[in-house]
């Protein structure tokens, strides 16, 4: 589990360096859809954590 946490943290910190210009298929903070995507991601994460703890 620790290896996964380190990998996730490294990926999250490197994400801005991997940004690119041009057409995007994902929303940015200035688009109104970001909040629903954030809440959906948190819900999926909470469900995954619940199932992991239940196991």
Secondary structure, DSSP 8 states (H G I E B T S, - for coil): -HHHHHHHHHHHHHGGGG---S--SS--TTSTTHHHHHHHHHHHHHHHHHHHHH-
